[in-house]
Amino acid sequence: MGVFIIFFLIVGCSVDYLYLDSFTPAGLPLPIATLLALGLATATTLTAYYGGSGLILGSLGAQKLDIQSAEQRELRNIVTEMALASGATMPQVYVMNDPAPNALATGTNEKNAAICVTTGLLALLDREETQGVVAHEMAHIRNEDTLLMTLVSVLVAGIALLADWGQRGAYRPRGNRREGEKNPALFIPLLILVAVSPLLAQLLAMAVSRQREYLADASAAEYTRNPRGLARALEKIRDAAGPVNKATRGTAPLFFADPLRRRLDDSESRLANLLTTHPPIGRRIELLYQMAGMAGTSRRE
């Protein structure tokens, strides 16, 4: 969060110096752009902490449970069971209308935590498998992974906005420069900013490492006493085609399995360890079957 604020301040100072002459005797008495950048960064950070969960669920089109639906009533019962098993406060429960089977947890603490599953997951998985997925998301809440993942998701969106501003700013005139002329003093650093921002956003997302996913799987097996249910859920999700429609790189770390369905996610290479948010599903399945005393197999029953 500190780096995020500093990042905005650097851009604000650059605008003040290159465009508004705020740090020169003939310029403005106050560094207006720097103050605006500080205010925007602070507001974004506070919004991420106190309202990030709602923003994320809204961006995904998540809806509260429809009690008239038998599937969603069963989902509520499963979440209640897993909240009791984990010793956590009952989270809010949402459903996202998407055919891709997936789920996520968000929230900065147990009191404002929420679990959301897709309609595709409810249609594809049986009760034991859904219970395993919900237990995994409940483990993220209990392990406080959702705090970091929620902050990262909102701050990544802020960085993307900053990169867009930087790209536009490279073409704005300063002083008596002709309209539309590129500012050579600003173009190079802004070009670097635009190029580095996606990588920086991805590295922020990696703050929750693959090991946290393995830990959540292990915790889910502890809550349900049924690691095979979670393993079967992973198998079905692995075999189902298609990404989650409204998922982005910012929200990807929140999901049970990578919602973008990138090829690199199935790799165990060093590059994959650096640039992916989830461990390979095959490895997760193997470890869960080993927990169930079925080492060396990943078959369905």
Short mmCIF file of the C-alpha atoms (twelve columns), coordinates in Angstrom:
data_MODEL
# 
_entry.id   MODEL 
# 
loop_
_atom_site.group_PDB 
_atom_site.id 
_atom_site.type_symbol 
_atom_site.label_atom_id 
_atom_site.label_alt_id 
_atom_site.label_comp_id 
_atom_site.label_asym_id 
_atom_site.label_seq_id 
_atom_site.Cartn_x 
_atom_site.Cartn_y 
_atom_site.Cartn_z 
_atom_site.pdbx_PDB_model_num 
ATOM 1   C CA . MET A 1   0.000   0.000   0.000   1 
ATOM 2   C CA . GLY A 2   2.915   2.309   0.771   1 
ATOM 3   C CA . VAL A 3   4.508   1.590   -2.612  1 
ATOM 4   C CA . PHE A 4   1.168   2.227   -4.292  1 
ATOM 5   C CA . ILE A 5   0.894   5.705   -2.706  1 
ATOM 6   C CA . ILE A 6   4.522   6.544   -3.536  1 
ATOM 7   C CA . PHE A 7   3.894   5.452   -7.130  1 
ATOM 8   C CA . PHE A 8   1.077   8.001   -7.433  1 
ATOM 9   C CA . LEU A 9   3.145   10.736  -5.779  1 
ATOM 10  C CA . ILE A 10  5.973   10.298  -8.292  1 
ATOM 11  C CA . VAL A 11  3.570   10.829  -11.168 1 
ATOM 12  C CA . GLY A 12  1.986   13.823  -9.405  1 
ATOM 13  C CA . CYS A 13  5.389   15.449  -8.881  1 
ATOM 14  C CA . SER A 14  6.275   14.817  -12.533 1 
ATOM 15  C CA . VAL A 15  3.105   16.544  -13.716 1 
ATOM 16  C CA . ASP A 16  3.702   19.491  -11.383 1 
ATOM 17  C CA . TYR A 17  7.275   19.934  -12.589 1 
ATOM 18  C CA . LEU A 18  6.803   19.319  -16.304 1 
ATOM 19  C CA . TYR A 19  3.402   20.899  -16.870 1 
ATOM 20  C CA . LEU A 20  2.524   23.292  -14.053 1 
ATOM 21  C CA . ASP A 21  6.016   24.547  -13.098 1 
ATOM 22  C CA . SER A 22  5.004   24.177  -9.447  1 
ATOM 23  C CA . PHE A 23  8.568   23.734  -8.228  1 
ATOM 24  C CA . THR A 24  9.904   26.848  -9.962  1 
ATOM 25  C CA . PRO A 25  9.699   30.530  -8.853  1 
ATOM 26  C CA . ALA A 26  7.376   31.411  -11.747 1 
ATOM 27  C CA . GLY A 27  5.096   28.442  -11.233 1 
ATOM 28  C CA . LEU A 28  2.075   27.743  -9.044  1 
ATOM 29  C CA . PRO A 29  2.547   28.244  -5.287  1 
ATOM 30  C CA . LEU A 30  1.237   24.756  -4.466  1 
ATOM 31  C CA . PRO A 31  2.037   21.386  -6.089  1 
ATOM 32  C CA . ILE A 32  -1.564  20.823  -7.114  1 
ATOM 33  C CA . ALA A 33  -1.021  17.607  -9.080  1 
ATOM 34  C CA . THR A 34  1.011   16.081  -6.240  1 
ATOM 35  C CA . LEU A 35  -1.700  16.885  -3.703  1 
ATOM 36  C CA . LEU A 36  -4.372  15.488  -6.012  1 
ATOM 37  C CA . ALA A 37  -2.314  12.333  -6.542  1 
ATOM 38  C CA . LEU A 38  -1.897  11.906  -2.787  1 
ATOM 39  C CA . GLY A 39  -5.625  12.375  -2.248  1 
ATOM 40  C CA . LEU A 40  -6.523  9.939   -5.009  1 
ATOM 41  C CA . ALA A 41  -4.065  7.301   -3.792  1 
ATOM 42  C CA . THR A 42  -5.267  7.632   -0.200  1 
ATOM 43  C CA . ALA A 43  -8.920  7.472   -1.232  1 
ATOM 44  C CA . THR A 44  -8.276  4.408   -3.398  1 
ATOM 45  C CA . THR A 45  -6.412  2.667   -0.586  1 
ATOM 46  C CA . LEU A 46  -9.139  3.382   1.970   1 
ATOM 47  C CA . THR A 47  -11.794 2.287   -0.505  1 
ATOM 48  C CA . ALA A 48  -9.886  -0.937  -1.107  1 
ATOM 49  C CA . TYR A 49  -9.724  -1.656  2.614   1 
ATOM 50  C CA . TYR A 50  -13.240 -0.695  3.662   1 
ATOM 51  C CA . GLY A 51  -15.250 -1.233  0.477   1 
ATOM 52  C CA . GLY A 52  -13.116 -3.416  -1.763  1 
ATOM 53  C CA . SER A 53  -15.268 -6.497  -1.297  1 
ATOM 54  C CA . GLY A 54  -18.395 -4.731  -2.521  1 
ATOM 55  C CA . LEU A 55  -16.570 -3.244  -5.504  1 
ATOM 56  C CA . ILE A 56  -15.221 -6.637  -6.549  1 
ATOM 57  C CA . LEU A 57  -18.561 -8.410  -6.204  1 
ATOM 58  C CA . GLY A 58  -20.261 -5.596  -8.112  1 
ATOM 59  C CA . SER A 59  -17.726 -5.763  -10.949 1 
ATOM 60  C CA . LEU A 60  -18.375 -9.509  -11.257 1 
ATOM 61  C CA . GLY A 61  -22.150 -9.079  -11.310 1 
ATOM 62  C CA . ALA A 62  -22.614 -11.159 -8.161  1 
ATOM 63  C CA . GLN A 63  -26.136 -11.422 -6.763  1 
ATOM 64  C CA . LYS A 64  -27.401 -12.372 -3.317  1 
ATOM 65  C CA . LEU A 65  -28.891 -15.815 -2.829  1 
ATOM 66  C CA . ASP A 66  -32.302 -16.597 -4.265  1 
ATOM 67  C CA . ILE A 67  -33.938 -18.655 -1.524  1 
ATOM 68  C CA . GLN A 68  -36.561 -19.841 -4.005  1 
ATOM 69  C CA . SER A 69  -33.881 -21.883 -5.762  1 
ATOM 70  C CA . ALA A 70  -33.233 -25.351 -4.284  1 
ATOM 71  C CA . GLU A 71  -29.595 -25.270 -5.454  1 
ATOM 72  C CA . GLN A 72  -28.958 -21.953 -3.739  1 
ATOM 73  C CA . ARG A 73  -30.683 -23.022 -0.524  1 
ATOM 74  C CA . GLU A 74  -28.382 -26.034 -0.444  1 
ATOM 75  C CA . LEU A 75  -25.414 -23.721 -1.031  1 
ATOM 76  C CA . ARG A 76  -26.429 -21.631 1.983   1 
ATOM 77  C CA . ASN A 77  -26.600 -24.800 4.092   1 
ATOM 78  C CA . ILE A 78  -23.154 -25.898 2.934   1 
ATOM 79  C CA . VAL A 79  -21.630 -22.498 3.769   1 
ATOM 80  C CA . THR A 80  -23.245 -22.649 7.219   1 
ATOM 81  C CA . GLU A 81  -21.765 -26.106 7.812   1 
ATOM 82  C CA . MET A 82  -18.280 -24.999 6.770   1 
ATOM 83  C CA . ALA A 83  -18.477 -21.846 8.884   1 
ATOM 84  C CA . LEU A 84  -19.207 -24.046 11.903  1 
ATOM 85  C CA . ALA A 85  -16.475 -26.540 10.984  1 
ATOM 86  C CA . SER A 86  -13.857 -23.809 10.575  1 
ATOM 87  C CA . GLY A 87  -14.980 -21.740 13.560  1 
ATOM 88  C CA . ALA A 88  -15.486 -18.696 11.359  1 
ATOM 89  C CA . THR A 89  -18.292 -16.166 11.312  1 
ATOM 90  C CA . MET A 90  -20.952 -16.942 8.713   1 
ATOM 91  C CA . PRO A 91  -19.944 -15.001 5.558   1 
ATOM 92  C CA . GLN A 92  -22.321 -13.405 3.092   1 
ATOM 93  C CA . VAL A 93  -23.143 -15.704 0.190   1 
ATOM 94  C CA . TYR A 94  -23.444 -14.617 -3.451  1 
ATOM 95  C CA . VAL A 95  -24.013 -16.294 -6.799  1 
ATOM 96  C CA . MET A 96  -22.561 -15.156 -10.112 1 
ATOM 97  C CA . ASN A 97  -24.387 -15.991 -13.323 1 
ATOM 98  C CA . ASP A 98  -21.595 -17.600 -15.347 1 
ATOM 99  C CA . PRO A 99  -21.374 -21.062 -16.952 1 
ATOM 100 C CA . ALA A 100 -17.725 -21.547 -15.967 1 
ATOM 101 C CA . PRO A 101 -17.452 -23.500 -12.679 1 
ATOM 102 C CA . ASN A 102 -15.536 -21.406 -10.149 1 
ATOM 103 C CA . ALA A 103 -15.785 -19.640 -6.793  1 
ATOM 104 C CA . LEU A 104 -14.077 -16.915 -4.797  1 
ATOM 105 C CA . ALA A 105 -13.866 -15.387 -1.352  1 
ATOM 106 C CA . THR A 106 -13.346 -11.711 -0.614  1 
ATOM 107 C CA . GLY A 107 -13.375 -9.315  2.341   1 
ATOM 108 C CA . THR A 108 -10.834 -7.726  4.664   1 
ATOM 109 C CA . ASN A 109 -11.969 -9.617  7.778   1 
ATOM 110 C CA . GLU A 110 -14.421 -12.298 8.879   1 
ATOM 111 C CA . LYS A 111 -17.163 -9.760  9.632   1 
ATOM 112 C CA . ASN A 112 -17.373 -8.458  6.058   1 
ATOM 113 C CA . ALA A 113 -16.242 -11.613 4.250   1 
ATOM 114 C CA . ALA A 114 -18.229 -13.010 1.347   1 
ATOM 115 C CA . ILE A 115 -18.175 -16.217 -0.660  1 
ATOM 116 C CA . CYS A 116 -19.411 -16.241 -4.245  1 
ATOM 117 C CA . VAL A 117 -19.879 -19.234 -6.542  1 
ATOM 118 C CA . THR A 118 -20.857 -19.362 -10.191 1 
ATOM 119 C CA . THR A 119 -24.042 -20.937 -11.468 1 
ATOM 120 C CA . GLY A 120 -21.799 -23.202 -13.519 1 
ATOM 121 C CA . LEU A 121 -20.270 -24.625 -10.351 1 
ATOM 122 C CA . LEU A 122 -23.673 -25.302 -8.801  1 
ATOM 123 C CA . ALA A 123 -24.788 -27.106 -11.953 1 
ATOM 124 C CA . LEU A 124 -21.618 -29.199 -12.355 1 
ATOM 125 C CA . LEU A 125 -20.643 -30.298 -8.841  1 
ATOM 126 C CA . ASP A 126 -22.447 -32.559 -6.403  1 
ATOM 127 C CA . ARG A 127 -22.882 -31.704 -2.731  1 
ATOM 128 C CA . GLU A 128 -19.589 -33.184 -1.490  1 
ATOM 129 C CA . GLU A 129 -17.619 -31.459 -4.234  1 
ATOM 130 C CA . THR A 130 -19.308 -28.111 -3.599  1 
ATOM 131 C CA . GLN A 131 -18.602 -28.557 0.097   1 
ATOM 132 C CA . GLY A 132 -14.898 -28.982 -0.689  1 
ATOM 133 C CA . VAL A 133 -14.802 -25.795 -2.754  1 
ATOM 134 C CA . VAL A 134 -16.658 -23.794 -0.089  1 
ATOM 135 C CA . ALA A 135 -14.306 -25.168 2.584   1 
ATOM 136 C CA . HIS A 136 -11.331 -24.005 0.496   1 
ATOM 137 C CA . GLU A 137 -12.750 -20.479 0.283   1 
ATOM 138 C CA . MET A 138 -13.562 -20.519 3.991   1 
ATOM 139 C CA . ALA A 139 -9.921  -21.441 4.643   1 
ATOM 140 C CA . HIS A 140 -8.803  -18.330 2.751   1 
ATOM 141 C CA . ILE A 141 -11.009 -16.249 5.052   1 
ATOM 142 C CA . ARG A 142 -9.696  -17.950 8.190   1 
ATOM 143 C CA . ASN A 143 -6.070  -17.643 7.004   1 
ATOM 144 C CA . GLU A 144 -6.622  -13.926 6.223   1 
ATOM 145 C CA . ASP A 145 -5.605  -14.404 2.606   1 
ATOM 146 C CA . THR A 146 -8.704  -12.507 1.474   1 
ATOM 147 C CA . LEU A 147 -7.480  -9.324  3.181   1 
ATOM 148 C CA . LEU A 148 -4.401  -9.155  0.991   1 
ATOM 149 C CA . MET A 149 -6.132  -10.444 -2.148  1 
ATOM 150 C CA . THR A 150 -8.965  -7.903  -1.849  1 
ATOM 151 C CA . LEU A 151 -6.519  -5.008  -1.398  1 
ATOM 152 C CA . VAL A 152 -4.399  -6.222  -4.310  1 
ATOM 153 C CA . SER A 153 -7.402  -6.491  -6.634  1 
ATOM 154 C CA . VAL A 154 -8.508  -2.891  -6.055  1 
ATOM 155 C CA . LEU A 155 -4.993  -1.414  -6.060  1 
ATOM 156 C CA . VAL A 156 -4.173  -3.187  -9.314  1 
ATOM 157 C CA . ALA A 157 -7.156  -1.410  -10.876 1 
ATOM 158 C CA . GLY A 158 -5.718  1.894   -9.620  1 
ATOM 159 C CA . ILE A 159 -2.346  1.128   -11.198 1 
ATOM 160 C CA . ALA A 160 -4.032  0.355   -14.517 1 
ATOM 161 C CA . LEU A 161 -5.805  3.733   -14.328 1 
ATOM 162 C CA . LEU A 162 -2.502  5.441   -13.565 1 
ATOM 163 C CA . ALA A 163 -0.847  3.814   -16.581 1 
ATOM 164 C CA . ASP A 164 -3.697  5.025   -18.789 1 
ATOM 165 C CA . TRP A 165 -3.294  8.573   -17.504 1 
ATOM 166 C CA . GLY A 166 0.422   8.369   -18.105 1 
ATOM 167 C CA . GLN A 167 -0.068  7.261   -21.685 1 
ATOM 168 C CA . ARG A 168 -2.458  10.130  -22.376 1 
ATOM 169 C CA . GLY A 169 -0.182  12.627  -20.640 1 
ATOM 170 C CA . ALA A 170 2.682   11.909  -23.022 1 
ATOM 171 C CA . TYR A 171 0.777   13.682  -25.804 1 
ATOM 172 C CA . ARG A 172 -0.366  16.773  -23.920 1 
ATOM 173 C CA . PRO A 173 1.393   20.106  -24.551 1 
ATOM 174 C CA . ARG A 174 3.246   22.110  -21.963 1 
ATOM 175 C CA . GLY A 175 3.357   25.876  -21.891 1 
ATOM 176 C CA . ASN A 176 3.705   27.275  -25.400 1 
ATOM 177 C CA . ARG A 177 4.224   23.880  -27.073 1 
ATOM 178 C CA . ARG A 178 1.980   23.184  -30.005 1 
ATOM 179 C CA . GLU A 179 -1.205  21.212  -29.216 1 
ATOM 180 C CA . GLY A 180 -0.699  17.460  -29.695 1 
ATOM 181 C CA . GLU A 181 3.114   17.660  -29.717 1 
ATOM 182 C CA . LYS A 182 4.789   14.949  -27.679 1 
ATOM 183 C CA . ASN A 183 6.639   16.049  -24.581 1 
ATOM 184 C CA . PRO A 184 10.077  14.448  -24.982 1 
ATOM 185 C CA . ALA A 185 11.019  14.959  -21.335 1 
ATOM 186 C CA . LEU A 186 7.947   13.076  -20.187 1 
ATOM 187 C CA . PHE A 187 7.498   10.544  -22.967 1 
ATOM 188 C CA . ILE A 188 10.324  8.165   -22.021 1 
ATOM 189 C CA . PRO A 189 9.484   7.772   -18.301 1 
ATOM 190 C CA . LEU A 190 5.781   7.501   -19.085 1 
ATOM 191 C CA . LEU A 191 6.496   4.885   -21.733 1 
ATOM 192 C CA . ILE A 192 8.391   2.913   -19.100 1 
ATOM 193 C CA . LEU A 193 5.491   3.389   -16.691 1 
ATOM 194 C CA . VAL A 194 2.980   2.058   -19.213 1 
ATOM 195 C CA . ALA A 195 5.219   -0.930  -19.986 1 
ATOM 196 C CA . VAL A 196 6.007   -1.770  -16.354 1 
ATOM 197 C CA . SER A 197 2.530   -1.273  -14.853 1 
ATOM 198 C CA . PRO A 198 1.063   -4.621  -16.023 1 
ATOM 199 C CA . LEU A 199 4.113   -6.472  -14.681 1 
ATOM 200 C CA . LEU A 200 3.923   -4.560  -11.411 1 
ATOM 201 C CA . ALA A 201 0.241   -5.405  -11.127 1 
ATOM 202 C CA . GLN A 202 0.999   -9.080  -11.752 1 
ATOM 203 C CA . LEU A 203 3.763   -9.098  -9.125  1 
ATOM 204 C CA . LEU A 204 1.369   -7.509  -6.636  1 
ATOM 205 C CA . ALA A 205 -1.056  -10.327 -7.333  1 
ATOM 206 C CA . MET A 206 1.736   -12.794 -6.597  1 
ATOM 207 C CA . ALA A 207 1.840   -11.483 -3.012  1 
ATOM 208 C CA . VAL A 208 -0.482  -14.385 -2.276  1 
ATOM 209 C CA . SER A 209 1.812   -17.217 -3.307  1 
ATOM 210 C CA . ARG A 210 0.963   -20.639 -4.619  1 
ATOM 211 C CA . GLN A 211 1.678   -21.988 -1.161  1 
ATOM 212 C CA . ARG A 212 -1.430  -20.190 0.154   1 
ATOM 213 C CA . GLU A 213 -3.541  -22.181 -2.294  1 
ATOM 214 C CA . TYR A 214 -1.957  -25.420 -1.117  1 
ATOM 215 C CA . LEU A 215 -2.620  -24.369 2.487   1 
ATOM 216 C CA . ALA A 216 -6.263  -23.618 1.700   1 
ATOM 217 C CA . ASP A 217 -6.626  -27.072 0.099   1 
ATOM 218 C CA . ALA A 218 -5.154  -28.698 3.194   1 
ATOM 219 C CA . SER A 219 -7.385  -26.655 5.497   1 
ATOM 220 C CA . ALA A 220 -10.438 -27.589 3.401   1 
ATOM 221 C CA . ALA A 221 -9.565  -31.276 3.784   1 
ATOM 222 C CA . GLU A 222 -9.366  -30.714 7.546   1 
ATOM 223 C CA . TYR A 223 -12.769 -28.997 7.699   1 
ATOM 224 C CA . THR A 224 -14.594 -31.567 5.561   1 
ATOM 225 C CA . ARG A 225 -12.587 -34.689 6.496   1 
ATOM 226 C CA . ASN A 226 -13.043 -35.528 2.805   1 
ATOM 227 C CA . PRO A 227 -10.090 -34.523 0.578   1 
ATOM 228 C CA . ARG A 228 -11.452 -36.684 -2.253  1 
ATOM 229 C CA . GLY A 229 -14.503 -34.434 -2.594  1 
ATOM 230 C CA . LEU A 230 -12.264 -31.429 -3.234  1 
ATOM 231 C CA . ALA A 231 -10.050 -33.465 -5.582  1 
ATOM 232 C CA . ARG A 232 -13.073 -34.506 -7.655  1 
ATOM 233 C CA . ALA A 233 -14.217 -30.870 -7.787  1 
ATOM 234 C CA . LEU A 234 -10.816 -29.847 -9.144  1 
ATOM 235 C CA . GLU A 235 -10.964 -32.585 -11.754 1 
ATOM 236 C CA . LYS A 236 -14.340 -31.426 -13.015 1 
ATOM 237 C CA . ILE A 237 -13.261 -27.785 -13.065 1 
ATOM 238 C CA . ARG A 238 -10.066 -28.735 -14.901 1 
ATOM 239 C CA . ASP A 239 -12.063 -30.572 -17.576 1 
ATOM 240 C CA . ALA A 240 -14.672 -27.819 -17.992 1 
ATOM 241 C CA . ALA A 241 -13.889 -25.440 -20.835 1 
ATOM 242 C CA . GLY A 242 -14.096 -21.657 -20.810 1 
ATOM 243 C CA . PRO A 243 -12.924 -18.757 -18.601 1 
ATOM 244 C CA . VAL A 244 -15.085 -16.710 -16.245 1 
ATOM 245 C CA . ASN A 245 -16.454 -13.919 -18.437 1 
ATOM 246 C CA . LYS A 246 -16.085 -10.960 -16.060 1 
ATOM 247 C CA . ALA A 247 -12.845 -12.035 -14.405 1 
ATOM 248 C CA . THR A 248 -9.765  -9.830  -14.842 1 
ATOM 249 C CA . ARG A 249 -6.100  -10.109 -13.931 1 
ATOM 250 C CA . GLY A 250 -6.863  -8.028  -10.857 1 
ATOM 251 C CA . THR A 251 -9.568  -10.383 -9.571  1 
ATOM 252 C CA . ALA A 252 -7.935  -13.654 -10.732 1 
ATOM 253 C CA . PRO A 253 -6.070  -14.305 -7.434  1 
ATOM 254 C CA . LEU A 254 -9.399  -14.354 -5.583  1 
ATOM 255 C CA . PHE A 255 -10.786 -17.348 -7.469  1 
ATOM 256 C CA . PHE A 256 -10.695 -21.021 -6.527  1 
ATOM 257 C CA . ALA A 257 -9.023  -21.864 -9.855  1 
ATOM 258 C CA . ASP A 258 -7.532  -19.495 -12.405 1 
ATOM 259 C CA . PRO A 259 -10.585 -17.898 -14.085 1 
ATOM 260 C CA . LEU A 260 -8.581  -16.798 -17.133 1 
ATOM 261 C CA . ARG A 261 -7.599  -20.374 -18.055 1 
ATOM 262 C CA . ARG A 262 -4.041  -19.608 -19.166 1 
ATOM 263 C CA . ARG A 263 -1.731  -22.370 -20.372 1 
ATOM 264 C CA . LEU A 264 1.036   -21.277 -18.017 1 
ATOM 265 C CA . ASP A 265 -1.091  -22.243 -15.029 1 
ATOM 266 C CA . ASP A 266 -0.534  -25.933 -15.734 1 
ATOM 267 C CA . SER A 267 3.250   -25.539 -15.601 1 
ATOM 268 C CA . GLU A 268 5.542   -25.999 -12.592 1 
ATOM 269 C CA . SER A 269 8.413   -24.025 -14.125 1 
ATOM 270 C CA . ARG A 270 10.139  -21.089 -12.429 1 
ATOM 271 C CA . LEU A 271 8.441   -18.716 -14.846 1 
ATOM 272 C CA . ALA A 272 5.049   -20.135 -13.862 1 
ATOM 273 C CA . ASN A 273 5.925   -19.760 -10.174 1 
ATOM 274 C CA . LEU A 274 6.615   -16.070 -10.789 1 
ATOM 275 C CA . LEU A 275 3.750   -15.146 -13.088 1 
ATOM 276 C CA . THR A 276 0.755   -17.304 -12.105 1 
ATOM 277 C CA . THR A 277 -1.692  -16.993 -9.245  1 
ATOM 278 C CA . HIS A 278 -2.558  -20.670 -8.752  1 
ATOM 279 C CA . PRO A 279 -0.637  -23.942 -8.560  1 
ATOM 280 C CA . PRO A 280 -1.170  -26.507 -11.333 1 
ATOM 281 C CA . ILE A 281 -4.537  -28.211 -10.803 1 
ATOM 282 C CA . GLY A 282 -2.958  -31.601 -11.475 1 
ATOM 283 C CA . ARG A 283 -0.535  -31.132 -8.591  1 
ATOM 284 C CA . ARG A 284 -3.329  -30.032 -6.259  1 
ATOM 285 C CA . ILE A 285 -5.370  -33.107 -7.180  1 
ATOM 286 C CA . GLU A 286 -2.404  -35.396 -6.600  1 
ATOM 287 C CA . LEU A 287 -1.738  -33.985 -3.134  1 
ATOM 288 C CA . LEU A 288 -5.393  -34.279 -2.135  1 
ATOM 289 C CA . TYR A 289 -5.546  -37.934 -3.178  1 
ATOM 290 C CA . GLN A 290 -2.359  -38.528 -1.196  1 
ATOM 291 C CA . MET A 291 -4.095  -37.029 1.842   1 
ATOM 292 C CA . ALA A 292 -6.920  -39.508 1.262   1 
ATOM 293 C CA . GLY A 293 -4.476  -42.424 1.152   1 
ATOM 294 C CA . MET A 294 -4.670  -42.785 -2.613  1 
ATOM 295 C CA . ALA A 295 -1.103  -41.831 -3.573  1 
ATOM 296 C CA . GLY A 296 -0.273  -41.978 -7.236  1 
ATOM 297 C CA . THR A 297 -3.828  -41.774 -8.554  1 
ATOM 298 C CA . SER A 298 -6.107  -38.966 -9.637  1 
ATOM 299 C CA . ARG A 299 -9.004  -41.049 -10.902 1 
ATOM 300 C CA . ARG A 300 -12.630 -40.342 -10.142 1 
ATOM 301 C CA . GLU A 301 -14.682 -42.744 -8.123  1 
# 
